[in-house]
Each structure stands twice: as structure tokens, then as C-alpha cells.
Amino acid sequence: MATLDPVDLGDHVCWIVEPGEDTSGPARSFVADAELFGDMVLVLGDAEEAQRGPASWESLLSEVSRGTERADREGFRALRVLADLTRLAAADVRPETLARHELRLDALAADRGAILVCLYARAALTSDLVDQAAGIHPHHLGRGPIAPAFRLFNASQDRWSVSGVVDSEGAESFRTALGELLTLAPVLHLECGDLEFMDSAGLTVLARAARGLPNRRIELHHANATLRRSWSLLGFESPEIPVELKQ
């Protein structure tokens, strides 16, 4: 998206800020729209200075959860959150940590109808962290190039949607996200109706992720003919690989 104006209930936006980019205008507009739509506002960190933010990932999740409950209790339409997460991500450079908590935030936003904008300063993060953050948000705001080309986000209570293209460029970020999701439930349901293409690197990551944890299974729903044929040609149709592709 070019601006934050179109955000709606349940949206989860990754805002990658480039060096020298002015964040004041979009941030003020996003907050001002709360009065127009009847939303409660929660600002965590200074989007203009990128110097403060949540104390920890857990405190962030707690604040957003409490905020959604308060917004509902006090009659607001929704909770509208602008959170500068640059320092959190920079303090722990493991993509797994970022993926785990951002996926939990995504599920929370979808379940409670909150609007979340997560701000990251590109210059303060490694390219791996930038890629990881972008891949696990359904929406992106920013003027610079963003990889990978896939998006993995919560579609409903027990299903996750994967869209775009999963190729060698985004395979590692995809693997990290899958690994975190597989820890949450014995069966990971992936909606693939909007998946354009998954190459051999992506399919290999999928197979290895499914085999990586005991008693876990992945189900791909609405897998197209190309995806099913590629899976078969790579020899992944095996009882040892707990992945089922469904039309």
C-alpha cells in the first residue's frame, strides 16, 4: 500500500522506513483517522525518532491484548496500534524470534479486529530480519524494495494463508515462519488459493519443515495442479513426509 489510509479492521502492516524518510505525516494521519472511525489509539514508541518502543515482545503482546479488551469494553470500534519495533528486532537478531511474535500479533489482530502497524527502520536491521518481517505481514508500506515475494498471514482461527511467490529468495524466511507455526498446533492448515508459484526451493523447505518436528502435519488447501505436479516430480509424495496437498 502507498499510504496507511486504506487500513481496515484486522489489518497488519509492516512499515519499513528508509534512511531519511519522514514518518511524521503518515503517523499523524494514521492516528488522526482514529477519531474519524471511532477507534482507540495505542502508540508504542516514537515513529518520528525511532528511539523508543515496547520493553519486550511479551509486553507488546500483552499491551495489544489488553488494549483490544479495553477498546471493546469502552465502546470503540477497534484498537488502532502504531508500534516502533526497530529496537526490539535489533536487540535479538534471530529471525525465529521476530517470526514467532509477529505471527502471534497477526493472529491477535485477525481475531480481535485490531489494526496493527509495525514500524522497522531498515538501516538498523540485517537484511534477513527485514525479509522476515516483510514476509509475515499481509500488507507492506514503504518506498524501498521489499523481499521476499510471499506473504504468510492468519486467514482464520486455525488457518494461515500463503500468497505470492515462494522461491529461492524467500525460502529461508518461509522455513523460519513454518517452523514457528508448526509449534502451535499438530496440524498446520495453509490456504494456497492466492499462491502464484512455489519453486523447488520452497517445496523442499516445506517438506523439511514438516519432517522437522514429531507428530506434526501440514495440509495445503486449494493447491493448484502445477503445485501438486511439482510436488510429485520432486518425489515428496511419501508417507515419511507428513504433507497433504488438497484441491
Number of C-alpha atoms within 10 A of each C-alpha: 13 9 13 17 11 9 17 15 16 21 19 29 24 22 27 24 22 16 10 6 12 13 17 13 9 14 17 12 13 21 18 13 15 17 11 8 12 15 22 22 21 17 16 20 20 17 26 14 11 19 12 16 18 19 13 14 18 11 11 19 17 12 16 24 17 12 20 26 14 15 19 15 9 10 11 16 17 26 28 31 25 22 24 26 26 25 20 19 23 16 10 12 14 14 20 18 17 23 25 20 16 23 21 17 23 24 22 22 25 21 14 17 19 28 24 26 26 23 25 27 21 17 13 17 17 14 13 17 24 24 21 26 29 26 29 28 25 20 17 23 19 16 13 10 7 16 18 25 15 25 25 22 25 26 18 12 10 12 17 20 20 25 22 18 20 27 19 17 16 21 23 20 28 27 18 20 25 21 21 17 18 20 13 12 12 14 19 21 20 24 23 23 16 15 19 15 16 22 15 16 15 21 20 16 21 23 19 15 24 23 17 13 13 9 12 19 19 22 19 22 17 16 19 18 12 12 20 16 10 15 19 12 11 11 8 17 16 10 8 10 18 21 22 16 18 14 11
